[in-house]
């Protein structure tokens, strides 16, 4: 099983836990199998000190524990813009 499949499988397991712990969830934006960098989008979730999103912290920690090949988790906050949402 490749890195992408392992990360997708782990996200599927992680999201119910994040919903329970922090009322949020994450989705995969991209996975660079060469560098081990995973970029996630964080949807909702409770905030903790200094505006850091709890889902972001837990996703980073839990993904790296489950898939040791991950070297970095980048998180982007908020919904994906729809194609019709461009300003103008």
JOJO-V626435 format. One record per helix or strand. SS is the DSSP state (helix for helix, strand for strand). FROM is the first residue (numbers start at 0). TO is the last residue. If there is no record, write none. Layout:
<<SS & FROM & TO> <SS & FROM & TO>>
This chain:
<<helix & 2 & 21> <strand & 23 & 31> <strand & 36 & 43> <strand & 46 & 46> <helix & 48 & 50> <strand & 52 & 52> <helix & 53 & 65> <strand & 71 & 76> <helix & 82 & 84>>
